[in-house]
Amino acid sequence: MKLTPLQIQKLAEKVLATWKSHNLVEFKADEKQVLERMIAAVREDYDREALLEKDVNKMLEDLERSHGGQFERYKMYPLLKQKLAKERKIIL
């Protein structure tokens, strides 16, 4: 699921507000800096997953070329994506 930048910001704000209301965190830095870092972390994670999907699609295209008509892309996509995610230590 792709989130817009505004949705990412709202998500980070809600998480931060929940942590604060339950006294789960004590800030050593300014809250604004913490919020910005949270937003950046979510964006970085999305970028890593987008790169993963791009690599999976490239691998599938290569497999299709080498195996011709006897290739089922819809079955291979989730398998390859899970395998690459595990190798790259990405949580889906």
mmCIF file as gemmi writes it, N, C-alpha and C atoms, coordinates in Angstrom:
data_model
loop_
_atom_site.group_PDB
_atom_site.id
_atom_site.type_symbol
_atom_site.label_atom_id
_atom_site.label_alt_id
_atom_site.label_comp_id
_atom_site.label_asym_id
_atom_site.label_entity_id
_atom_site.label_seq_id
_atom_site.pdbx_PDB_ins_code
_atom_site.Cartn_x
_atom_site.Cartn_y
_atom_site.Cartn_z
_atom_site.occupancy
_atom_site.B_iso_or_equiv
_atom_site.pdbx_formal_charge
_atom_site.auth_seq_id
_atom_site.auth_asym_id
_atom_site.pdbx_PDB_model_num
ATOM 1 N N . MET Axp A 1 ? 0.843 -1.168 0 1 0 ? 1 A 1
ATOM 2 C CA . MET Axp A 1 ? 0 0 0 1 0 ? 1 A 1
ATOM 3 C C . MET Axp A 1 ? 0.894 1.238 0 1 0 ? 1 A 1
ATOM 4 N N . LYS Axp A 2 ? 0.612 2.134 -0.891 1 0 ? 2 A 1
ATOM 5 C CA . LYS Axp A 2 ? 1.394 3.357 -1.012 1 0 ? 2 A 1
ATOM 6 C C . LYS Axp A 2 ? 0.722 4.464 -0.216 1 0 ? 2 A 1
ATOM 7 N N . LEU Axp A 3 ? 1.479 5.097 0.656 1 0 ? 3 A 1
ATOM 8 C CA . LEU Axp A 3 ? 0.975 6.215 1.439 1 0 ? 3 A 1
ATOM 9 C C . LEU Axp A 3 ? 1.489 7.52 0.854 1 0 ? 3 A 1
ATOM 10 N N . THR Axp A 4 ? 0.654 8.54 0.914 1 0 ? 4 A 1
ATOM 11 C CA . THR Axp A 4 ? 1.07 9.864 0.468 1 0 ? 4 A 1
ATOM 12 C C . THR Axp A 4 ? 1.95 10.485 1.552 1 0 ? 4 A 1
ATOM 13 N N . PRO Axp A 5 ? 2.72 11.504 1.207 1 0 ? 5 A 1
ATOM 14 C CA . PRO Axp A 5 ? 3.535 12.169 2.23 1 0 ? 5 A 1
ATOM 15 C C . PRO Axp A 5 ? 2.697 12.7 3.402 1 0 ? 5 A 1
ATOM 16 N N . LEU Axp A 6 ? 1.5 13.19 3.121 1 0 ? 6 A 1
ATOM 17 C CA . LEU Axp A 6 ? 0.63 13.68 4.186 1 0 ? 6 A 1
ATOM 18 C C . LEU Axp A 6 ? 0.187 12.539 5.1 1 0 ? 6 A 1
ATOM 19 N N . GLN Axp A 7 ? -0.127 11.392 4.514 1 0 ? 7 A 1
ATOM 20 C CA . GLN Axp A 7 ? -0.529 10.237 5.316 1 0 ? 7 A 1
ATOM 21 C C . GLN Axp A 7 ? 0.626 9.743 6.187 1 0 ? 7 A 1
ATOM 22 N N . ILE Axp A 8 ? 1.833 9.763 5.643 1 0 ? 8 A 1
ATOM 23 C CA . ILE Axp A 8 ? 3.007 9.358 6.421 1 0 ? 8 A 1
ATOM 24 C C . ILE Axp A 8 ? 3.195 10.304 7.601 1 0 ? 8 A 1
ATOM 25 N N . GLN Axp A 9 ? 3.04 11.593 7.353 1 0 ? 9 A 1
ATOM 26 C CA . GLN Axp A 9 ? 3.194 12.573 8.422 1 0 ? 9 A 1
ATOM 27 C C . GLN Axp A 9 ? 2.136 12.364 9.502 1 0 ? 9 A 1
ATOM 28 N N . LYS Axp A 10 ? 0.887 12.178 9.104 1 0 ? 10 A 1
ATOM 29 C CA . LYS Axp A 10 ? -0.196 11.962 10.074 1 0 ? 10 A 1
ATOM 30 C C . LYS Axp A 10 ? 0.04 10.684 10.882 1 0 ? 10 A 1
ATOM 31 N N . LEU Axp A 11 ? 0.504 9.643 10.22 1 0 ? 11 A 1
ATOM 32 C CA . LEU Axp A 11 ? 0.806 8.386 10.906 1 0 ? 11 A 1
ATOM 33 C C . LEU Axp A 11 ? 1.878 8.597 11.972 1 0 ? 11 A 1
ATOM 34 N N . ALA Axp A 12 ? 2.948 9.269 11.593 1 0 ? 12 A 1
ATOM 35 C CA . ALA Axp A 12 ? 4.038 9.527 12.541 1 0 ? 12 A 1
ATOM 36 C C . ALA Axp A 12 ? 3.557 10.396 13.699 1 0 ? 12 A 1
ATOM 37 N N . GLU Axp A 13 ? 2.729 11.392 13.407 1 0 ? 13 A 1
ATOM 38 C CA . GLU Axp A 13 ? 2.201 12.258 14.461 1 0 ? 13 A 1
ATOM 39 C C . GLU Axp A 13 ? 1.339 11.469 15.441 1 0 ? 13 A 1
ATOM 40 N N . LYS Axp A 14 ? 0.502 10.573 14.911 1 0 ? 14 A 1
ATOM 41 C CA . LYS Axp A 14 ? -0.361 9.766 15.785 1 0 ? 14 A 1
ATOM 42 C C . LYS Axp A 14 ? 0.463 8.829 16.666 1 0 ? 14 A 1
ATOM 43 N N . VAL Axp A 15 ? 1.457 8.19 16.079 1 0 ? 15 A 1
ATOM 44 C CA . VAL Axp A 15 ? 2.309 7.284 16.856 1 0 ? 15 A 1
ATOM 45 C C . VAL Axp A 15 ? 3.012 8.065 17.96 1 0 ? 15 A 1
ATOM 46 N N . LEU Axp A 16 ? 3.564 9.206 17.611 1 0 ? 16 A 1
ATOM 47 C CA . LEU Axp A 16 ? 4.272 10.027 18.59 1 0 ? 16 A 1
ATOM 48 C C . LEU Axp A 16 ? 3.328 10.496 19.698 1 0 ? 16 A 1
ATOM 49 N N . ALA Axp A 17 ? 2.129 10.924 19.331 1 0 ? 17 A 1
ATOM 50 C CA . ALA Axp A 17 ? 1.148 11.375 20.326 1 0 ? 17 A 1
ATOM 51 C C . ALA Axp A 17 ? 0.741 10.232 21.256 1 0 ? 17 A 1
ATOM 52 N N . THR Axp A 18 ? 0.579 9.035 20.703 1 0 ? 18 A 1
ATOM 53 C CA . THR Axp A 18 ? 0.218 7.876 21.522 1 0 ? 18 A 1
ATOM 54 C C . THR Axp A 18 ? 1.343 7.535 22.489 1 0 ? 18 A 1
ATOM 55 N N . TRP Axp A 19 ? 2.563 7.537 21.994 1 0 ? 19 A 1
ATOM 56 C CA . TRP Axp A 19 ? 3.704 7.265 22.866 1 0 ? 19 A 1
ATOM 57 C C . TRP Axp A 19 ? 3.763 8.271 24.016 1 0 ? 19 A 1
ATOM 58 N N . LYS Axp A 20 ? 3.556 9.552 23.682 1 0 ? 20 A 1
ATOM 59 C CA . LYS Axp A 20 ? 3.605 10.595 24.707 1 0 ? 20 A 1
ATOM 60 C C . LYS Axp A 20 ? 2.475 10.433 25.715 1 0 ? 20 A 1
ATOM 61 N N . SER Axp A 21 ? 1.265 10.156 25.249 1 0 ? 21 A 1
ATOM 62 C CA . SER Axp A 21 ? 0.115 10.063 26.153 1 0 ? 21 A 1
ATOM 63 C C . SER Axp A 21 ? 0.227 8.874 27.105 1 0 ? 21 A 1
ATOM 64 N N . HIS Axp A 22 ? 0.928 7.832 26.679 1 0 ? 22 A 1
ATOM 65 C CA . HIS Axp A 22 ? 1.118 6.658 27.53 1 0 ? 22 A 1
ATOM 66 C C . HIS Axp A 22 ? 2.467 6.678 28.262 1 0 ? 22 A 1
ATOM 67 N N . ASN Axp A 23 ? 3.156 7.803 28.159 1 0 ? 23 A 1
ATOM 68 C CA . ASN Axp A 23 ? 4.472 7.968 28.8 1 0 ? 23 A 1
ATOM 69 C C . ASN Axp A 23 ? 5.44 6.84 28.44 1 0 ? 23 A 1
ATOM 70 N N . LEU Axp A 24 ? 5.465 6.498 27.165 1 0 ? 24 A 1
ATOM 71 C CA . LEU Axp A 24 ? 6.35 5.431 26.701 1 0 ? 24 A 1
ATOM 72 C C . LEU Axp A 24 ? 7.718 5.944 26.257 1 0 ? 24 A 1
ATOM 73 N N . VAL Axp A 25 ? 7.805 7.255 26.036 1 0 ? 25 A 1
ATOM 74 C CA . VAL Axp A 25 ? 9.073 7.819 25.566 1 0 ? 25 A 1
ATOM 75 C C . VAL Axp A 25 ? 9.447 9.043 26.402 1 0 ? 25 A 1
ATOM 76 N N . GLU Axp A 26 ? 10.728 9.252 26.462 1 0 ? 26 A 1
ATOM 77 C CA . GLU Axp A 26 ? 11.257 10.463 27.075 1 0 ? 26 A 1
ATOM 78 C C . GLU Axp A 26 ? 12.245 11.036 26.067 1 0 ? 26 A 1
ATOM 79 N N . PHE Axp A 27 ? 12.002 12.241 25.629 1 0 ? 27 A 1
ATOM 80 C CA . PHE Axp A 27 ? 12.778 12.814 24.54 1 0 ? 27 A 1
ATOM 81 C C . PHE Axp A 27 ? 14.083 13.423 25.033 1 0 ? 27 A 1
ATOM 82 N N . LYS Axp A 28 ? 15.147 13.076 24.33 1 0 ? 28 A 1
ATOM 83 C CA . LYS Axp A 28 ? 16.446 13.688 24.584 1 0 ? 28 A 1
ATOM 84 C C . LYS Axp A 28 ? 16.693 14.794 23.558 1 0 ? 28 A 1
ATOM 85 N N . ALA Axp A 29 ? 15.864 14.8 22.515 1 0 ? 29 A 1
ATOM 86 C CA . ALA Axp A 29 ? 15.958 15.812 21.462 1 0 ? 29 A 1
ATOM 87 C C . ALA Axp A 29 ? 14.597 16.49 21.341 1 0 ? 29 A 1
ATOM 88 N N . ASP Axp A 30 ? 14.556 17.524 20.549 1 0 ? 30 A 1
ATOM 89 C CA . ASP Axp A 30 ? 13.313 18.25 20.308 1 0 ? 30 A 1
ATOM 90 C C . ASP Axp A 30 ? 12.293 17.327 19.629 1 0 ? 30 A 1
ATOM 91 N N . GLU Axp A 31 ? 11.031 17.432 20.034 1 0 ? 31 A 1
ATOM 92 C CA . GLU Axp A 31 ? 9.99 16.571 19.457 1 0 ? 31 A 1
ATOM 93 C C . GLU Axp A 31 ? 9.887 16.734 17.948 1 0 ? 31 A 1
ATOM 94 N N . LYS Axp A 32 ? 10.101 17.942 17.473 1 0 ? 32 A 1
ATOM 95 C CA . LYS Axp A 32 ? 10.019 18.187 16.031 1 0 ? 32 A 1
ATOM 96 C C . LYS Axp A 32 ? 11.092 17.381 15.295 1 0 ? 32 A 1
ATOM 97 N N . GLN Axp A 33 ? 12.278 17.308 15.866 1 0 ? 33 A 1
ATOM 98 C CA . GLN Axp A 33 ? 13.352 16.519 15.258 1 0 ? 33 A 1
ATOM 99 C C . GLN Axp A 33 ? 13.006 15.035 15.272 1 0 ? 33 A 1
ATOM 100 N N . VAL Axp A 34 ? 12.409 14.581 16.36 1 0 ? 34 A 1
ATOM 101 C CA . VAL Axp A 34 ? 12.01 13.176 16.459 1 0 ? 34 A 1
ATOM 102 C C . VAL Axp A 34 ? 10.962 12.862 15.399 1 0 ? 34 A 1
ATOM 103 N N . LEU Axp A 35 ? 9.979 13.745 15.254 1 0 ? 35 A 1
ATOM 104 C CA . LEU Axp A 35 ? 8.926 13.552 14.256 1 0 ? 35 A 1
ATOM 105 C C . LEU Axp A 35 ? 9.516 13.518 12.847 1 0 ? 35 A 1
ATOM 106 N N . GLU Axp A 36 ? 10.424 14.43 12.554 1 0 ? 36 A 1
ATOM 107 C CA . GLU Axp A 36 ? 11.057 14.459 11.231 1 0 ? 36 A 1
ATOM 108 C C . GLU Axp A 36 ? 11.828 13.172 10.97 1 0 ? 36 A 1
ATOM 109 N N . ARG Axp A 37 ? 12.504 12.661 11.987 1 0 ? 37 A 1
ATOM 110 C CA . ARG Axp A 37 ? 13.263 11.411 11.821 1 0 ? 37 A 1
ATOM 111 C C . ARG Axp A 37 ? 12.329 10.225 11.614 1 0 ? 37 A 1
ATOM 112 N N . MET Axp A 38 ? 11.189 10.227 12.306 1 0 ? 38 A 1
ATOM 113 C CA . MET Axp A 38 ? 10.208 9.156 12.114 1 0 ? 38 A 1
ATOM 114 C C . MET Axp A 38 ? 9.684 9.158 10.68 1 0 ? 38 A 1
ATOM 115 N N . ILE Axp A 39 ? 9.363 10.34 10.18 1 0 ? 39 A 1
ATOM 116 C CA . ILE Axp A 39 ? 8.863 10.471 8.808 1 0 ? 39 A 1
ATOM 117 C C . ILE Axp A 39 ? 9.931 10.005 7.824 1 0 ? 39 A 1
ATOM 118 N N . ALA Axp A 40 ? 11.171 10.408 8.055 1 0 ? 40 A 1
ATOM 119 C CA . ALA Axp A 40 ? 12.269 9.999 7.17 1 0 ? 40 A 1
ATOM 120 C C . ALA Axp A 40 ? 12.449 8.486 7.186 1 0 ? 40 A 1
ATOM 121 N N . ALA Axp A 41 ? 12.306 7.872 8.355 1 0 ? 41 A 1
ATOM 122 C CA . ALA Axp A 41 ? 12.472 6.415 8.459 1 0 ? 41 A 1
ATOM 123 C C . ALA Axp A 41 ? 11.399 5.683 7.662 1 0 ? 41 A 1
ATOM 124 N N . VAL Axp A 42 ? 10.169 6.164 7.727 1 0 ? 42 A 1
ATOM 125 C CA . VAL Axp A 42 ? 9.086 5.529 6.963 1 0 ? 42 A 1
ATOM 126 C C . VAL Axp A 42 ? 9.335 5.696 5.466 1 0 ? 42 A 1
ATOM 127 N N . ARG Axp A 43 ? 9.758 6.879 5.067 1 0 ? 43 A 1
ATOM 128 C CA . ARG Axp A 43 ? 10.045 7.113 3.641 1 0 ? 43 A 1
ATOM 129 C C . ARG Axp A 43 ? 11.187 6.223 3.151 1 0 ? 43 A 1
ATOM 130 N N . GLU Axp A 44 ? 12.224 6.084 3.961 1 0 ? 44 A 1
ATOM 131 C CA . GLU Axp A 44 ? 13.35 5.217 3.593 1 0 ? 44 A 1
ATOM 132 C C . GLU Axp A 44 ? 12.886 3.776 3.414 1 0 ? 44 A 1
ATOM 133 N N . ASP Axp A 45 ? 11.996 3.336 4.282 1 0 ? 45 A 1
ATOM 134 C CA . ASP Axp A 45 ? 11.468 1.977 4.183 1 0 ? 45 A 1
ATOM 135 C C . ASP Axp A 45 ? 10.672 1.798 2.892 1 0 ? 45 A 1
ATOM 136 N N . TYR Axp A 46 ? 9.861 2.794 2.545 1 0 ? 46 A 1
ATOM 137 C CA . TYR Axp A 46 ? 9.116 2.731 1.289 1 0 ? 46 A 1
ATOM 138 C C . TYR Axp A 46 ? 10.061 2.7 0.093 1 0 ? 46 A 1
ATOM 139 N N . ASP Axp A 47 ? 11.119 3.492 0.147 1 0 ? 47 A 1
ATOM 140 C CA . ASP Axp A 47 ? 12.088 3.509 -0.948 1 0 ? 47 A 1
ATOM 141 C C . ASP Axp A 47 ? 12.776 2.152 -1.097 1 0 ? 47 A 1
ATOM 142 N N . ARG Axp A 48 ? 13.122 1.525 0.022 1 0 ? 48 A 1
ATOM 143 C CA . ARG Axp A 48 ? 13.75 0.193 -0.028 1 0 ? 48 A 1
ATOM 144 C C . ARG Axp A 48 ? 12.8 -0.829 -0.645 1 0 ? 48 A 1
ATOM 145 N N . GLU Axp A 49 ? 11.522 -0.75 -0.282 1 0 ? 49 A 1
ATOM 146 C CA . GLU Axp A 49 ? 10.563 -1.701 -0.838 1 0 ? 49 A 1
ATOM 147 C C . GLU Axp A 49 ? 10.335 -1.436 -2.326 1 0 ? 49 A 1
ATOM 148 N N . ALA Axp A 50 ? 10.318 -0.172 -2.737 1 0 ? 50 A 1
ATOM 149 C CA . ALA Axp A 50 ? 10.153 0.149 -4.153 1 0 ? 50 A 1
ATOM 150 C C . ALA Axp A 50 ? 11.326 -0.394 -4.964 1 0 ? 50 A 1
ATOM 151 N N . LEU Axp A 51 ? 12.534 -0.273 -4.441 1 0 ? 51 A 1
ATOM 152 C CA . LEU Axp A 51 ? 13.711 -0.818 -5.114 1 0 ? 51 A 1
ATOM 153 C C . LEU Axp A 51 ? 13.63 -2.339 -5.184 1 0 ? 51 A 1
ATOM 154 N N . LEU Axp A 52 ? 13.156 -2.956 -4.123 1 0 ? 52 A 1
ATOM 155 C CA . LEU Axp A 52 ? 12.973 -4.408 -4.097 1 0 ? 52 A 1
ATOM 156 C C . LEU Axp A 52 ? 12.003 -4.84 -5.197 1 0 ? 52 A 1
ATOM 157 N N . GLU Axp A 53 ? 10.873 -4.15 -5.312 1 0 ? 53 A 1
ATOM 158 C CA . GLU Axp A 53 ? 9.884 -4.496 -6.335 1 0 ? 53 A 1
ATOM 159 C C . GLU Axp A 53 ? 10.454 -4.311 -7.74 1 0 ? 53 A 1
ATOM 160 N N . LYS Axp A 54 ? 11.241 -3.267 -7.917 1 0 ? 54 A 1
ATOM 161 C CA . LYS Axp A 54 ? 11.872 -3.032 -9.218 1 0 ? 54 A 1
ATOM 162 C C . LYS Axp A 54 ? 12.815 -4.183 -9.568 1 0 ? 54 A 1
ATOM 163 N N . ASP Axp A 55 ? 13.6 -4.619 -8.601 1 0 ? 55 A 1
ATOM 164 C CA . ASP Axp A 55 ? 14.528 -5.728 -8.828 1 0 ? 55 A 1
ATOM 165 C C . ASP Axp A 55 ? 13.788 -7.037 -9.096 1 0 ? 55 A 1
ATOM 166 N N . VAL Axp A 56 ? 12.693 -7.269 -8.379 1 0 ? 56 A 1
ATOM 167 C CA . VAL Axp A 56 ? 11.898 -8.484 -8.602 1 0 ? 56 A 1
ATOM 168 C C . VAL Axp A 56 ? 11.332 -8.477 -10.016 1 0 ? 56 A 1
ATOM 169 N N . ASN Axp A 57 ? 10.805 -7.342 -10.45 1 0 ? 57 A 1
ATOM 170 C CA . ASN Axp A 57 ? 10.255 -7.264 -11.806 1 0 ? 57 A 1
ATOM 171 C C . ASN Axp A 57 ? 11.33 -7.486 -12.86 1 0 ? 57 A 1
ATOM 172 N N . LYS Axp A 58 ? 12.529 -6.963 -12.626 1 0 ? 58 A 1
ATOM 173 C CA . LYS Axp A 58 ? 13.627 -7.186 -13.573 1 0 ? 58 A 1
ATOM 174 C C . LYS Axp A 58 ? 13.98 -8.672 -13.638 1 0 ? 58 A 1
ATOM 175 N N . MET Axp A 59 ? 14.038 -9.324 -12.468 1 0 ? 59 A 1
ATOM 176 C CA . MET Axp A 59 ? 14.339 -10.756 -12.442 1 0 ? 59 A 1
ATOM 177 C C . MET Axp A 59 ? 13.258 -11.549 -13.176 1 0 ? 59 A 1
ATOM 178 N N . LEU Axp A 60 ? 12.009 -11.167 -12.986 1 0 ? 60 A 1
ATOM 179 C CA . LEU Axp A 60 ? 10.909 -11.864 -13.657 1 0 ? 60 A 1
ATOM 180 C C . LEU Axp A 60 ? 10.983 -11.692 -15.169 1 0 ? 60 A 1
ATOM 181 N N . GLU Axp A 61 ? 11.334 -10.493 -15.616 1 0 ? 61 A 1
ATOM 182 C CA . GLU Axp A 61 ? 11.481 -10.266 -17.057 1 0 ? 61 A 1
ATOM 183 C C . GLU Axp A 61 ? 12.597 -11.136 -17.627 1 0 ? 61 A 1
ATOM 184 N N . ASP Axp A 62 ? 13.701 -11.234 -16.905 1 0 ? 62 A 1
ATOM 185 C CA . ASP Axp A 62 ? 14.808 -12.087 -17.351 1 0 ? 62 A 1
ATOM 186 C C . ASP Axp A 62 ? 14.379 -13.553 -17.413 1 0 ? 62 A 1
ATOM 187 N N . LEU Axp A 63 ? 13.64 -13.997 -16.409 1 0 ? 63 A 1
ATOM 188 C CA . LEU Axp A 63 ? 13.153 -15.38 -16.395 1 0 ? 63 A 1
ATOM 189 C C . LEU Axp A 63 ? 12.17 -15.639 -17.535 1 0 ? 63 A 1
ATOM 190 N N . GLU Axp A 64 ? 11.316 -14.672 -17.814 1 0 ? 64 A 1
ATOM 191 C CA . GLU Axp A 64 ? 10.357 -14.833 -18.915 1 0 ? 64 A 1
ATOM 192 C C . GLU Axp A 64 ? 11.08 -14.982 -20.248 1 0 ? 64 A 1
ATOM 193 N N . ARG Axp A 65 ? 12.123 -14.181 -20.436 1 0 ? 65 A 1
ATOM 194 C CA . ARG Axp A 65 ? 12.879 -14.272 -21.685 1 0 ? 65 A 1
ATOM 195 C C . ARG Axp A 65 ? 13.575 -15.619 -21.825 1 0 ? 65 A 1
ATOM 196 N N . SER Axp A 66 ? 14.092 -16.132 -20.728 1 0 ? 66 A 1
ATOM 197 C CA . SER Axp A 66 ? 14.843 -17.383 -20.812 1 0 ? 66 A 1
ATOM 198 C C . SER Axp A 66 ? 13.951 -18.625 -20.831 1 0 ? 66 A 1
ATOM 199 N N . HIS Axp A 67 ? 12.749 -18.553 -20.275 1 0 ? 67 A 1
ATOM 200 C CA . HIS Axp A 67 ? 11.883 -19.725 -20.205 1 0 ? 67 A 1
ATOM 201 C C . HIS Axp A 67 ? 10.679 -19.668 -21.144 1 0 ? 67 A 1
ATOM 202 N N . GLY Axp A 68 ? 10.491 -18.585 -21.816 1 0 ? 68 A 1
ATOM 203 C CA . GLY Axp A 68 ? 9.412 -18.501 -22.797 1 0 ? 68 A 1
ATOM 204 C C . GLY Axp A 68 ? 8.026 -18.608 -22.195 1 0 ? 68 A 1
ATOM 205 N N . GLY Axp A 69 ? 7.15 -19.386 -22.843 1 0 ? 69 A 1
ATOM 206 C CA . GLY Axp A 69 ? 5.752 -19.461 -22.465 1 0 ? 69 A 1
ATOM 207 C C . GLY Axp A 69 ? 5.451 -20.312 -21.253 1 0 ? 69 A 1
ATOM 208 N N . GLN Axp A 70 ? 6.4 -21.058 -20.753 1 0 ? 70 A 1
ATOM 209 C CA . GLN Axp A 70 ? 6.133 -21.955 -19.636 1 0 ? 70 A 1
ATOM 210 C C . GLN Axp A 70 ? 6.441 -21.315 -18.282 1 0 ? 70 A 1
ATOM 211 N N . PHE Axp A 71 ? 6.175 -20.039 -18.182 1 0 ? 71 A 1
ATOM 212 C CA . PHE Axp A 71 ? 6.504 -19.277 -16.984 1 0 ? 71 A 1
ATOM 213 C C . PHE Axp A 71 ? 5.249 -18.616 -16.441 1 0 ? 71 A 1
ATOM 214 N N . GLU Axp A 72 ? 4.978 -18.79 -15.151 1 0 ? 72 A 1
ATOM 215 C CA . GLU Axp A 72 ? 3.795 -18.211 -14.519 1 0 ? 72 A 1
ATOM 216 C C . GLU Axp A 72 ? 4.225 -17.073 -13.591 1 0 ? 72 A 1
ATOM 217 N N . ARG Axp A 73 ? 4.163 -15.872 -14.129 1 0 ? 73 A 1
ATOM 218 C CA . ARG Axp A 73 ? 4.643 -14.679 -13.431 1 0 ? 73 A 1
ATOM 219 C C . ARG Axp A 73 ? 3.908 -14.454 -12.107 1 0 ? 73 A 1
ATOM 220 N N . TYR Axp A 74 ? 2.598 -14.631 -12.104 1 0 ? 74 A 1
ATOM 221 C CA . TYR Axp A 74 ? 1.808 -14.348 -10.906 1 0 ? 74 A 1
ATOM 222 C C . TYR Axp A 74 ? 2.162 -15.271 -9.742 1 0 ? 74 A 1
ATOM 223 N N . LYS Axp A 75 ? 2.688 -16.447 -10.036 1 0 ? 75 A 1
ATOM 224 C CA . LYS Axp A 75 ? 3.116 -17.356 -8.966 1 0 ? 75 A 1
ATOM 225 C C . LYS Axp A 75 ? 4.532 -17.032 -8.494 1 0 ? 75 A 1
ATOM 226 N N . MET Axp A 76 ? 5.359 -16.626 -9.424 1 0 ? 76 A 1
ATOM 227 C CA . MET Axp A 76 ? 6.76 -16.376 -9.095 1 0 ? 76 A 1
ATOM 228 C C . MET Axp A 76 ? 6.981 -15.041 -8.379 1 0 ? 76 A 1
ATOM 229 N N . TYR Axp A 77 ? 6.14 -14.045 -8.673 1 0 ? 77 A 1
ATOM 230 C CA . TYR Axp A 77 ? 6.346 -12.711 -8.099 1 0 ? 77 A 1
ATOM 231 C C . TYR Axp A 77 ? 6.406 -12.736 -6.569 1 0 ? 77 A 1
ATOM 232 N N . PRO Axp A 78 ? 5.387 -13.286 -5.879 1 0 ? 78 A 1
ATOM 233 C CA . PRO Axp A 78 ? 5.471 -13.271 -4.409 1 0 ? 78 A 1
ATOM 234 C C . PRO Axp A 78 ? 6.631 -14.107 -3.863 1 0 ? 78 A 1
ATOM 235 N N . LEU Axp A 79 ? 6.959 -15.2 -4.541 1 0 ? 79 A 1
ATOM 236 C CA . LEU Axp A 79 ? 8.07 -16.035 -4.083 1 0 ? 79 A 1
ATOM 237 C C . LEU Axp A 79 ? 9.398 -15.29 -4.173 1 0 ? 79 A 1
ATOM 238 N N . LEU Axp A 80 ? 9.626 -14.666 -5.325 1 0 ? 80 A 1
ATOM 239 C CA . LEU Axp A 80 ? 10.869 -13.913 -5.5 1 0 ? 80 A 1
ATOM 240 C C . LEU Axp A 80 ? 10.939 -12.72 -4.553 1 0 ? 80 A 1
ATOM 241 N N . LYS Axp A 81 ? 9.812 -12.045 -4.391 1 0 ? 81 A 1
ATOM 242 C CA . LYS Axp A 81 ? 9.8 -10.869 -3.52 1 0 ? 81 A 1
ATOM 243 C C . LYS Axp A 81 ? 10.114 -11.266 -2.08 1 0 ? 81 A 1
ATOM 244 N N . GLN Axp A 82 ? 9.524 -12.342 -1.611 1 0 ? 82 A 1
ATOM 245 C CA . GLN Axp A 82 ? 9.797 -12.796 -0.247 1 0 ? 82 A 1
ATOM 246 C C . GLN Axp A 82 ? 11.254 -13.219 -0.083 1 0 ? 82 A 1
ATOM 247 N N . LYS Axp A 83 ? 11.77 -13.911 -1.089 1 0 ? 83 A 1
ATOM 248 C CA . LYS Axp A 83 ? 13.158 -14.38 -1.014 1 0 ? 83 A 1
ATOM 249 C C . LYS Axp A 83 ? 14.133 -13.202 -0.982 1 0 ? 83 A 1
ATOM 250 N N . LEU Axp A 84 ? 13.935 -12.243 -1.883 1 0 ? 84 A 1
ATOM 251 C CA . LEU Axp A 84 ? 14.824 -11.079 -1.904 1 0 ? 84 A 1
ATOM 252 C C . LEU Axp A 84 ? 14.679 -10.244 -0.636 1 0 ? 84 A 1
ATOM 253 N N . ALA Axp A 85 ? 13.461 -10.114 -0.152 1 0 ? 85 A 1
ATOM 254 C CA . ALA Axp A 85 ? 13.244 -9.346 1.076 1 0 ? 85 A 1
ATOM 255 C C . ALA Axp A 85 ? 13.981 -9.99 2.243 1 0 ? 85 A 1
ATOM 256 N N . LYS Axp A 86 ? 13.945 -11.301 2.298 1 0 ? 86 A 1
ATOM 257 C CA . LYS Axp A 86 ? 14.642 -12.012 3.375 1 0 ? 86 A 1
ATOM 258 C C . LYS Axp A 86 ? 16.151 -11.813 3.25 1 0 ? 86 A 1
ATOM 259 N N . GLU Axp A 87 ? 16.67 -11.912 2.026 1 0 ? 87 A 1
ATOM 260 C CA . GLU Axp A 87 ? 18.107 -11.727 1.806 1 0 ? 87 A 1
ATOM 261 C C . GLU Axp A 87 ? 18.556 -10.317 2.179 1 0 ? 87 A 1
ATOM 262 N N . ARG Axp A 88 ? 17.709 -9.333 1.872 1 0 ? 88 A 1
ATOM 263 C CA . ARG Axp A 88 ? 18.058 -7.931 2.135 1 0 ? 88 A 1
ATOM 264 C C . ARG Axp A 88 ? 17.594 -7.457 3.511 1 0 ? 88 A 1
ATOM 265 N N . LYS Axp A 89 ? 16.994 -8.371 4.259 1 0 ? 89 A 1
ATOM 266 C CA . LYS Axp A 89 ? 16.505 -8.074 5.611 1 0 ? 89 A 1
ATOM 267 C C . LYS Axp A 89 ? 15.495 -6.934 5.607 1 0 ? 89 A 1
ATOM 268 N N . ILE Axp A 90 ? 14.526 -7.052 4.685 1 0 ? 90 A 1
ATOM 269 C CA . ILE Axp A 90 ? 13.432 -6.092 4.593 1 0 ? 90 A 1
ATOM 270 C C . ILE Axp A 90 ? 12.175 -6.778 5.103 1 0 ? 90 A 1
ATOM 271 N N . ILE Axp A 91 ? 11.481 -6.128 6.006 1 0 ? 91 A 1
ATOM 272 C CA . ILE Axp A 91 ? 10.228 -6.677 6.521 1 0 ? 91 A 1
ATOM 273 C C . ILE Axp A 91 ? 9.097 -6.137 5.661 1 0 ? 91 A 1
ATOM 274 N N . LEU Axp A 92 ? 8.315 -7.053 5.099 1 0 ? 92 A 1
ATOM 275 C CA . LEU Axp A 92 ? 7.203 -6.642 4.241 1 0 ? 92 A 1
ATOM 276 C C . LEU Axp A 92 ? 5.934 -6.491 5.037 1 0 ? 92 A 1
